[in-house]
Amino acid sequence: MTNKSREERTEIRNGKDRNMGKIAVETCGIEGLKGITPTVYGDERGYFYESYHYEAYKEAGIPEVFVQDNQSASRKGVLRGLHFQKRFPQDKLVRVIRGEVYDVVVDLREGSPTFGKWHGELLSQENRKQMFVPKNFAHGFVVLSEFAEFCYKCTDFYHPDDEGGIAYDDPDIAVEWPIPEGMELIMTEKDRNWGGLEAYKRQMHENQ
């Protein structure tokens, strides 16, 4: 054990003088939405990477504080979404730890120049890519592998009575889901019956 001073130990804890945890951040054509790829360190034993480090993400323009971690498991063909919270919106940091999904977000921010626009990314255990999804985006994904485990951090707690949704196949948004021919979608009745973007806009104006 080395005899580092208290100041040196504090610097390491705060993310200064660090060799690990480098991340590559890319913009995705919608303001605030970011793709994140961590640096992975591997050898004959396996691999290591930091899936999240507050100081590194803050330096990359993501200073949000996350208060809840969620994890789901789904089989091939499961489509979850497109979900959001109405009165308690959440920023999310999403990733896949097993399998492969196509992750989709839709900008629902009133006044945004990209309102109603969508973006999709392939997230998998191989590419280890993450997506930072700002508040007031609808979010969902479809599982393309035989099985997938999906993890995400949130900046507010889940409120069951506050859930909203947008139809995954709304023609006004026109998400291009990469669904292989012959793959049957597995969805809840709730997800099959969400309204589209026009219904969302009407509701938004009624609540003003």
N, C-alpha and C positions, 0 to 999 in steps of 0.2 A: 504493500500500500504506500503510495507516494504522499509526501507531506506538503500538499498544496495549501496555500493560504486560503483564508475564508473568501477573499476577494476573487481569487482564481476559480474557486469552486462555484461561486455565484455566477461568474461570467459564463462558465460552461453550462450551468443550468439554464441561463437566460438565452442560450442559443448563440453566444459569441464564442469565437475561437473553436468552431465546430468543423469537423471534417465530414460528418454524416449528414443525411437528411436533405441533400440538394433536390430541388424540384424544378421541373420545366413547366411553365405556365403559358397557355395559348388562349387568345381570344377566339370567340366562336361566331362573330358576325352580329351578335345581339349584346348590347351594352350590359356589363355586369356578369354575364355568363362566361365561365372559364373552364377550360380543360386542363387537367393537372396530371403530369406523369412524374412519379418519384424516381430517384436513382436507386437501383437495386444492386446490392453487393452479393455476389455469389462465388462459391468455390465448391470443392468436392463434397462438402458437408450439406450444401443446400444454398439458401439465400437469406438475406436480411434487408429490410428497408423500413424506413419510418413512414407509416401510413398517414400520420398527422403530427405536426409539431407547430404549436401556436406561433412562435416567433418567426419561423420560416414562412408560414402562410401569411402572417401579418406583413412581412416584408414584400410578399408577392401581391399585396393589395387585398387580402382576405382577412381582415381583423376581427371577424365575427367570433363570438363566444358560443360554443355549442353546449346545450344542456341535456340532450337526450340522444342515445344511440339506439338504433333499431336494426333488426336483422330478419330477413324472410327467406324461406326456401320455397322453390317452385319447380314444377316439372315442365317439360317442353310444351310450348303452346300456350302457357299461361300468360295472359295480358292483364296487367294491373294498371289502372289509370283511366283517364288522366285526372289526377287528384290535386287538391289544394285546400288550404284552410282560409276561411273568409275573414273572421274577426281577429284571428291570431295567426297571421301568416308566418311562415317559416323559411329561413335560408336553409339549404340542405347541401351536404357534401356526400356524394354517393359514389359507390364502388362495388365491384363484384369480387368475391373471394373464391368462388367456385363456379365453373361453367361460363356461359356467355349470354348476354342480353343485348337488345337494342334499346337504348335509353332515349326517351323523348321528352322535351320540355316545350311549353308554349308560353309566350310572353302575354300576360294578362294585366300588365301595369297600365292603368289609365293615363293617357297622355304620352305614352311611349311611342317613338317613331316606328318601333317594330311590334306594336300591339297586334296580337293574333298570329304572329310569325312563329314558326317552330324550328327546332334544331334537334338533330339526332346523332348519337354516337354509339359505336360498338364498345361495350365495356366487357372485359373478360379477365379470368384469372391469369391469362398469358400477358396481356398488355398492361394490366394493373392500373389502367387509366381511371381517373376520378373526374367527376363533374361538380363544380360549384354552381348551385342553382339559387339565384336570389329570391327574395320574397316576391309573392304575387306572380309566380309562374305556376302553371299546371305541370304535373310531372307524371310519367308512367313508363313502363317498359314491357317488352315481350321477350319471353325466354326462347332462345334459339338452340341451346344445347339440350341434352337429355335431362339435365338437372342444373339448377343454379341457386347459389346463395348470394343474396344482395344485402349490402350494409349501407346505412346512411346515418349521418349526424344531423341534428336539427337545432336551431337556435330558439325554438319555443317548444313547449310540451304538446303532445297530441291531445286534442279536444274532440272527443267523438261527436259531439253535437254541432261542431263547427265545420264539418267536412263538406266540401263542394267538389264538383267534377265537370269535365267537358267530355263530350262524346269522342271516343278515339278515332272514329271514322267521319267526323264532321267535314263535309265537303268544302266549307268555307276556310278551314285550316289546311286540309288536304295533306295530312301526314303520309309520307311514303314509307309505310312499315315494310321491312324486308321479310315478309312472310312467305316461306317456301310453298310452292304449289302442293296442295294436298294436306297441309298442316292445319288441323282444326284448332281454333282458338278456344281457350278455356277461360271463362270470365264469370264474375258474379252478375246477378241480375241488376244490381245497382250500377255496375260499370257499363252494362249493355244499354241502360236507359237514361244516362245523363243527357242533358240538352246540349245544343251546339253553341257556337260563339255568339250568334244573334240572341239566343235566349239568355246567355250570360250578360250581354250588354244591356238588355232590357231590365234584368234583375238589378244590375249595378245602378242604373238610372233611377229605378223605383226606390232604391234604398238611400238615395241622396237627399 
